[in-house]
Amino acid sequence: MSWIPEWLEKNPAPKKQARPVGVEISYSQLRCYLECPWQFKLRYKDRWRSAHTPASSLGVSIHRTLEAYHRSHGASLDELQQAYEECWVHEGFPDPATQMEWYRKGEDILEKFFEAEKECESSIEYLEREFFFPLGPHMVRGIVDRIDKRPDGTLEVIDYKSHLDVKTEDEVKTNLQLLIYGLGAQEGMGVEPSWLSLYYVALGKKVTVGYNREAAEEVLQLLERVADCIALGKKFPAEPSFCVSCGLNDRCTMAVL
């Protein structure tokens, strides 16, 4: 990925004798730091939290529903909808009418998911599987939504998405989250993935690419360097271009809106 070498050059590695005690790093922490180091400080050092929104509550509800449905070996739409009712997140809605509107959106999403799964010939090997693996003095941590075994025996790492912003194959090839999950499967779980997929459950559509170990190695360098910056207590500059998208901008004194 063309931007990673430039970022590494701007943020050089510490000298060996100055290397810090290791920290734990995840995709969410990496993304947060890259978007705005000051946001990282607020979220992970000062423990600020964003309020739920209708979209975030729906996303959490869908993820929890799919995990519960598959863990119970559900096989019908009724079972899927029952799991949804039990896993629904009630926070983040301004009034009951809005909550019901979003709840029905979720029902439609799950119906599409159920129909798409009928055509799936793969078997689920791992579900909501946590992984850890060492990286220099640090530890990489994450949770993979799902890993399927295809009919030919190859393994496919799958990340669920509840939004409609479908990425192209070229974008998926360089998706940091998927590459980290591929590394997590390989380094943390001891399995060799062949495929990486973003599964857009609202559309019943997957975008799948081959697992590129060379690209993953570049992401490892980025993970370790960001973890070094965090562990060293490097300055956490604000990134004004991200302020509009930040869920903390209503309280952040550095926000530029």
C-alpha positions in Angstrom: 0.0 0.0 0.0 1.6 3.2 -1.2 0.8 5.4 1.8 2.3 3.1 4.4 6.1 3.6 3.6 5.5 7.4 3.6 3.8 7.2 7.1 6.6 5.1 8.4 9.2 7.5 7.1 7.5 10.4 8.9 7.2 8.4 12.1 10.6 6.7 12.5 11.2 3.7 14.8 12.7 4.3 18.2 16.3 3.2 18.8 16.6 -0.3 20.1 17.7 0.8 23.5 14.7 3.1 23.7 12.1 0.6 22.8 9.2 0.7 25.2 7.5 -1.9 27.3 4.9 -3.4 25.0 1.3 -2.4 24.6 -1.7 -4.2 23.3 -3.0 -3.0 19.9 -6.1 -3.8 17.9 -7.4 -2.7 14.5 -9.8 -0.3 16.2 -6.9 1.4 18.1 -4.8 1.5 14.9 -7.6 3.1 12.9 -8.3 5.6 15.7 -4.6 6.7 16.0 -4.3 7.0 12.2 -7.5 9.1 11.9 -6.5 11.5 14.7 -3.9 10.8 17.5 -5.7 13.2 19.8 -8.9 11.2 19.3 -6.9 8.1 20.3 -5.8 9.8 23.5 -9.4 10.8 24.4 -10.8 7.3 23.7 -8.1 5.0 25.0 -6.2 7.0 27.6 -8.9 9.3 28.9 -11.7 6.7 28.3 -14.1 9.0 26.6 -17.1 7.2 24.9 -19.3 8.1 22.0 -23.1 8.0 22.5 -24.9 5.4 20.5 -26.6 6.4 17.3 -29.4 4.6 15.5 -26.9 3.3 12.9 -24.4 2.1 15.6 -27.1 0.4 17.6 -28.4 -1.4 14.5 -24.9 -2.5 13.6 -24.3 -3.9 17.1 -27.7 -5.6 17.1 -27.1 -7.3 13.8 -23.6 -8.6 14.8 -24.9 -10.0 18.1 -27.9 -11.6 16.3 -25.8 -13.4 13.8 -23.4 -14.7 16.5 -26.3 -15.9 18.6 -28.1 -17.5 15.6 -25.1 -19.4 14.4 -24.0 -20.5 17.9 -27.5 -22.0 18.4 -27.3 -23.7 15.0 -30.4 -21.9 13.9 -31.9 -23.0 10.6 -35.0 -20.9 10.1 -35.9 -17.3 9.5 -38.1 -17.4 12.7 -35.1 -18.4 14.7 -33.1 -15.6 13.2 -35.8 -13.1 13.9 -36.2 -14.4 17.5 -32.4 -13.9 18.1 -32.7 -10.4 16.7 -35.5 -9.5 19.2 -33.4 -10.8 22.0 -30.2 -9.1 20.9 -31.7 -5.7 20.0 -29.9 -2.7 21.4 -32.4 -0.1 22.7 -30.0 2.8 23.1 -29.4 5.7 20.7 -32.9 6.5 19.5 -34.7 9.8 20.0 -38.2 8.3 20.3 -40.0 4.9 20.1 -41.2 5.6 16.5 -37.6 6.1 15.3 -36.5 2.9 17.2 -39.3 0.9 15.5 -38.3 2.3 12.1 -34.7 1.1 12.6 -35.8 -2.2 14.0 -37.7 -2.9 10.8 -34.7 -2.0 8.8 -32.9 -4.7 10.7 -35.6 -7.2 10.0 -35.2 -6.5 6.3 -31.4 -6.9 6.5 -31.8 -10.3 8.2 -34.3 -11.5 5.6 -31.7 -10.8 2.9 -29.0 -12.4 4.9 -31.1 -15.5 5.4 -31.8 -15.9 1.7 -28.2 -15.3 0.8 -27.0 -18.0 3.3 -29.2 -20.6 1.6 -26.8 -20.5 -1.3 -23.7 -20.8 0.8 -21.9 -24.1 0.3 -19.2 -23.3 2.9 -19.2 -24.5 6.6 -18.5 -22.2 9.5 -15.3 -23.2 11.2 -14.9 -20.3 13.7 -17.4 -17.7 15.0 -16.5 -14.5 16.9 -13.0 -16.0 17.5 -10.6 -13.9 19.6 -6.9 -13.9 18.6 -3.6 -12.7 20.1 -0.1 -12.7 18.6 3.2 -11.0 19.6 4.7 -8.2 17.5 8.1 -7.1 18.8 7.4 -6.0 22.4 3.7 -5.6 21.7 0.6 -7.8 21.4 -1.9 -7.7 18.6 -5.5 -8.5 19.6 -8.7 -8.8 17.7 -12.0 -10.7 17.1 -12.8 -12.3 13.8 -16.5 -12.3 13.0 -16.4 -15.6 11.1 -14.1 -18.0 9.3 -15.6 -20.4 6.7 -14.2 -23.6 5.1 -15.0 -23.7 1.4 -15.9 -26.9 -0.4 -12.3 -27.1 -1.7 -10.9 -27.0 1.9 -9.6 -23.4 1.8 -10.4 -21.0 4.6 -12.2 -17.6 4.2 -12.0 -14.8 6.8 -15.3 -12.9 6.9 -16.1 -9.5 8.4 -19.7 -8.5 8.6 -20.8 -5.0 7.5 -24.3 -3.6 8.1 -23.9 -0.4 6.0 -24.5 0.0 2.3 -21.1 1.5 1.4 -19.8 -1.4 -0.7 -16.0 -1.4 -1.4 -14.5 -2.5 -4.6 -12.2 -5.5 -4.9 -9.2 -3.2 -5.1 -10.3 -1.4 -1.9 -10.8 -4.8 -0.2 -7.3 -5.9 -1.2 -5.9 -3.1 0.9 -8.4 -3.1 3.7 -6.4 -2.8 7.0 -9.1 -4.6 9.1 -9.3 -7.6 6.9 -5.5 -7.9 6.5 -5.1 -7.8 10.3 -7.8 -10.4 10.7 -5.9 -12.6 8.1 -2.8 -12.2 10.2 -4.8 -13.0 13.3 -6.0 -16.2 11.8 -2.5 -17.1 10.7 -0.3 -15.9 13.6 -2.8 -16.1 16.4 -5.0 -19.1 15.5 -2.6 -21.2 13.6 -4.8 -21.5 10.5 -3.9 -20.4 6.9 -6.5 -18.2 5.3 -6.7 -18.1 1.5 -9.5 -15.6 1.2 -10.7 -12.4 2.8 -14.3 -11.1 2.5 -16.4 -8.2 3.5 -20.0 -9.5 3.9 -22.6 -6.7 3.4 -25.5 -8.3 5.2 -27.9 -5.6 4.2 -27.4 -6.6 0.6 -26.7 -10.3 0.9 -23.4 -9.6 -0.9 -19.8 -10.5 -0.3 -16.7 -8.9 -1.8 -13.9 -11.4 -1.7 -10.2 -11.3 -2.5 -7.2 -13.6 -2.1 -5.2 -13.2 1.1 -2.0 -11.2 0.2 0.8 -12.1 2.6 3.0 -9.4 1.2 0.5 -6.7 1.9 -0.1 -8.2 5.4 3.7 -7.9 6.1 3.5 -4.2 5.4 0.5 -3.9 7.8 2.6 -5.6 10.4 5.2 -2.8 10.1 2.5 -0.2 10.5 1.0 -1.9 13.5 4.4 -2.2 15.3 5.3 1.5 14.5 1.9 2.8 15.8 2.2 0.7 18.9 5.8 2.1 19.5 4.4 5.7 19.2 1.6 4.9 21.6 3.9 3.2 24.1 6.5 5.9 24.0 3.9 8.5 24.9 4.6 10.4 21.7 2.6 13.6 21.2 -1.0 13.1 20.2 -1.6 15.9 17.7 -5.2 16.7 16.6 -6.1 16.1 13.0 -8.7 18.8 12.1 -9.8 17.2 8.9 -11.3 14.3 10.9 -13.3 16.5 13.3 -16.6 16.4 11.4 -16.6 12.6 11.5 -15.6 12.2 15.1 -18.2 11.1 17.6 -16.4 13.2 20.3 -16.6 16.6 18.6 -19.4 17.9 20.8 -17.0 17.8 23.8 -13.5 18.0 22.4 -11.7 21.3 22.9 -9.6 20.7 19.9 -12.5 20.2 17.5 -12.6 22.4 14.4 -16.1 22.3 12.9 
